Amino acid sequence: MSKSTRVPVSILPHPIAVMRRIHPLMKRQARYIPFGLVRTSIEAVMRGTLQEPIRNGELEFLRGRWLQLHVVDLGVRWNITLGLIGPILVQSAVRPDVTITGDLRHFVEMANAENDPDTFFFQRKIRVEGDTEMSLWVKNTLFASEKPRWVQVITERLGRFLVMVEEG
């Protein structure tokens, strides 16, 4: 019988170090997630987050117009408009009225109210192109809405994960 060999724990890489190395690969692969799954998830988060502004008519500025979120590090562009039942996310080619460009981490930090969209804009961490008035409506409505607890939990955990693997 052969004696089994065991690798000393001290020479194994730390799990956070492993995550830091595979994190860029995971981001590149995110664009291959089926869009139906992405759409269902993001629309559910938007409907949960934006129920009150929709009910109060605060999102009417988005009806018949397009907001594009360009998440550079994921390599995706999501187009959002307001439909009959709430926000609609599409991936098709549309001409957006406003495009907000940035990395996933910055969008998550804005969603968590950890950083102000204006701060990121002036630091050039996000870019806004298109209709200035509409971009102000987006900032004041979408990024300032009170999130349900389940959305807060998701975005807070995602934010902590991104800080852990990107900064240490």
Phi and psi in degrees as a GROMACS rama.xvg file:
@    title "Ramachandran Plot"
@    xaxis  label "Phi"
@    yaxis  label "Psi"
@TYPE xy
-90.5594  146.976  SER-2
-81.8315  130.521  LYS-3
-73.3487  142.223  SER-4
-98.5714  138.899  THR-5
-117.646  137.349  ARG-6
-84.3136  127.677  VAL-7
-61.6667  135.078  PRO-8
-57.4822  -30.8388  VAL-9
-64.49  -20.8442  SER-10
-97.9826  -4.91618  ILE-11
-77.7488  142.223  LEU-12
-67.9688  148.789  PRO-13
-65.9604  141.584  HIS-14
-54.8672  -35.5793  PRO-15
-66.9435  -37.9066  ILE-16
-63.5442  -38.9534  ALA-17
-64.1976  -44.766  VAL-18
-62.455  -39.0759  MET-19
-61.3059  -36.6975  ARG-20
-74.7726  -35.2441  ARG-21
-91.9589  -11.826  ILE-22
-55.6858  -48.6262  HIS-23
-59.7052  -37.2967  PRO-24
-64.8157  -41.91  LEU-25
-61.0745  -41.2206  MET-26
-62.7341  -43.3305  LYS-27
-63.6587  -32.3794  ARG-28
-80.2922  -15.5123  GLN-29
-59.7494  -29.7997  ALA-30
-67.7493  -13.1523  ARG-31
-94.5965  0.454532  TYR-32
-66.3719  132.055  ILE-33
-53.9185  131.04  PRO-34
-60.6113  -32.4478  PHE-35
-58.0955  -39.6234  GLY-36
-68.5494  -43.6868  LEU-37
-61.3831  -48.5857  VAL-38
-59.7371  -48.3599  ARG-39
-58.7069  -44.4571  THR-40
-66.4731  -49.8631  SER-41
-68.6278  -39.3714  ILE-42
-63.2138  -38.04  GLU-43
-63.5308  -42.6459  ALA-44
-63.9542  -44.7627  VAL-45
-65.2142  -42.9385  MET-46
-63.2548  -41.8086  ARG-47
-64.5314  -39.3908  GLY-48
-77.6863  -35.4525  THR-49
-105.677  15.9368  LEU-50
-53.0189  -52.5868  GLN-51
-66.1475  -48.3401  GLU-52
-59.383  -34.8162  PRO-53
-65.8136  -47.4269  ILE-54
-61.0061  -36.2262  ARG-55
-84.7665  -0.995532  ASN-56
79.0542  11.573  GLY-57
-73.6414  -11.9336  GLU-58
-103.184  8.18761  LEU-59
-59.9388  -25.9745  GLU-60
-59.616  -19.634  PHE-61
-92.9267  -13.3833  LEU-62
-68.0267  124.492  ARG-63
76.7343  5.85134  GLY-64
-126.501  163.87  ARG-65
-125.05  132.637  TRP-66
-109.557  128.871  LEU-67
-111.381  127.259  GLN-68
-102.116  116.682  LEU-69
-105.416  106.365  HIS-70
-95.5048  97.517  VAL-71
-59.9573  -50.1642  VAL-72
-69.8038  -16.538  ASP-73
-94.0607  -16.0782  LEU-74
71.4615  34.0624  GLY-75
-126.822  154.902  VAL-76
-130.491  120.903  ARG-77
-113.121  131.028  TRP-78
-105.541  131.559  ASN-79
-125.332  136.654  ILE-80
-139.938  176.495  THR-81
-105.09  121.152  LEU-82
-103.87  -168.155  GLY-83
-66.0702  -34.2082  LEU-84
-104.717  3.93188  ILE-85
135.643  -163.392  GLY-86
-62.9987  141.807  PRO-87
-122.225  134.463  ILE-88
-110.532  127.448  LEU-89
-130.283  157.634  VAL-90
-110.035  -6.58421  GLN-91
-68.2107  165.375  SER-92
-74.6288  111.996  ALA-93
-128.655  159.442  VAL-94
-92.8295  107.467  ARG-95
-73.4379  148.414  PRO-96
-78.2595  -32.8291  ASP-97
-140.484  136.867  VAL-98
-121.513  128.019  THR-99
-112.279  121.802  ILE-100
-116.559  133.333  THR-101
-176.348  -178.938  GLY-102
-88.9557  156.884  ASP-103
-52.3883  -44.4936  LEU-104
-58.7532  -39.2592  ARG-105
-69.4936  -38.9282  HIS-106
-63.31  -40.9107  PHE-107
-65.7676  -41.8324  VAL-108
-64.1971  -36.7193  GLU-109
-68.0083  -41.2827  MET-110
-62.8797  -33.3728  ALA-111
-86.7448  2.7292  ASN-112
57.3644  29.4944  ALA-113
-81.3566  -27.6712  GLU-114
-141.144  145.913  ASN-115
-81.6009  137.795  ASP-116
-54.2942  -36.6147  PRO-117
-62.2622  -40.7881  ASP-118
-60.8501  -48.2907  THR-119
-61.853  -37.4512  PHE-120
-62.8316  -49.0181  PHE-121
-70.465  -25.2255  PHE-122
-84.5722  -1.55787  GLN-123
62.3251  30.5218  ARG-124
-87.4329  -22.1341  LYS-125
-129.542  152.536  ILE-126
-121.734  143.623  ARG-127
-123.848  127.235  VAL-128
-128.935  141.35  GLU-129
114.388  -148.705  GLY-130
-64.9819  109.958  ASP-131
-62.6273  -43.1436  THR-132
-61.9068  -43.442  GLU-133
-64.2701  -38.1647  MET-134
-63.53  -34.2943  SER-135
-67.9732  -39.1539  LEU-136
-61.497  -42.8728  TRP-137
-59.6297  -50.3412  VAL-138
-58.9944  -47.4065  LYS-139
-72.9994  -24.017  ASN-140
-103.307  -57.1817  THR-141
-68.7154  -44.9565  LEU-142
-86.0849  -6.33167  PHE-143
-109.694  2.08084  ALA-144
-76.2483  144.561  SER-145
-70.9256  129.129  GLU-146
-95.4209  143.618  LYS-147
-62.7715  157.953  PRO-148
-56.4654  -40.9068  ARG-149
-64.8335  -33.8106  TRP-150
-71.7517  -40.4904  VAL-151
-58.5176  -43.8168  GLN-152
-61.3432  -46.0247  VAL-153
-62.2508  -50.2409  ILE-154
-69.9898  -34.9621  THR-155
-65.9732  -42.7028  GLU-156
-67.4959  -40.1925  ARG-157
-62.5531  -41.6812  LEU-158
-61.9969  -44.6255  GLY-159
-63.2835  -40.5692  ARG-160
-61.9188  -46.0337  PHE-161
-63.299  -40.9557  LEU-162
-63.5464  -42.9484  VAL-163
-61.1482  -46.5878  MET-164
-84.2689  -21.4958  VAL-165
-95.6138  -25.2906  GLU-166
-117.896  -37.337  GLU-167
